[in-house]
C-alpha cells in the first residue's frame, strides 16, 4: 500500500510543479502544451486553475508523502 501512496504523492508533486511552470510561463505569454486548455475559460479562471493545481498537488504530496519516512 505504501507504493501506491508514494506514487500518488509523486503525482501530486508533478501537478504542483506543472502549476508553477505554467504560472512562470504565463508571464511571457507561453503555456505548457498539456495545460493549454486552462485559458479557454478566461484569464481569471486560468489563474484559479493554476493555483488549484499547485495547492492540490502540494496537499497530495505532503499528506501522502510523509508516511514514507515513518516506515
C-alpha distance (Angstrom), angle and dihedral (degrees) to the residues before:
residue distance angle dihedral
X1 . . .
X2 3.78 . .
X3 3.79 92.9 .
X4 3.79 91.8 56.7
X5 3.80 90.4 50.8
X6 3.78 92.0 49.1
X7 3.81 91.7 49.1
X8 3.80 91.5 50.4
X9 3.81 89.4 47.4
X10 3.81 90.2 52.2
X11 3.80 89.2 48.2
X12 3.80 89.0 52.3
X13 3.78 89.9 51.4
X14 3.81 89.4 50.8
X15 3.83 90.4 51.6
X16 3.79 91.4 50.6
X17 3.81 92.2 48.2
X18 3.82 91.3 48.6
X19 3.80 89.4 51.3
X20 3.80 92.1 50.6
X21 3.81 92.4 46.6
X22 3.80 89.8 48.3
X23 3.80 91.0 52.6
X24 3.80 92.5 48.5
X25 3.80 93.1 47.8
X26 3.81 92.9 46.3
X27 3.80 89.3 67.7
X28 3.82 87.5 64.4
X29 3.85 94.2 42.6
X30 3.81 92.0 -106.7
X31 3.77 129.4 118.0
X32 3.78 140.1 -167.1
X33 3.80 106.8 -95.1
X34 3.79 91.1 -131.1
X35 3.82 90.0 55.7
X36 3.81 99.3 42.0
X37 3.82 90.5 114.5
X38 3.81 91.5 66.4
X39 3.80 96.2 84.1
X40 3.81 95.1 48.0
X41 3.82 89.5 92.8
X42 3.78 94.7 49.3
X43 3.75 138.0 -84.1
X44 3.80 97.4 -74.2
X45 3.79 94.1 50.3
X46 3.81 89.1 46.5
X47 3.79 90.3 57.5
X48 3.81 91.2 46.8
X49 3.81 91.1 52.7
X50 3.81 91.9 47.1
X51 3.81 91.6 51.3
X52 3.81 91.3 46.2
X53 3.81 89.7 52.1
X54 3.78 90.4 54.2
X55 3.81 96.1 44.0
X56 3.81 94.9 42.6
X57 3.78 93.5 45.1
X58 3.79 92.7 47.5
X59 3.81 90.3 48.1
X60 3.81 91.2 52.9
X61 3.77 91.0 47.1
X62 3.79 96.5 48.8
X63 3.81 97.5 38.8
X64 3.80 97.9 45.9
X65 3.78 100.5 26.1
X66 3.79 95.9 58.5
X67 3.84 94.1 67.5
X68 3.80 91.1 64.6
X69 3.81 91.6 69.8
X70 3.81 93.1 48.9
X71 3.81 93.1 60.2
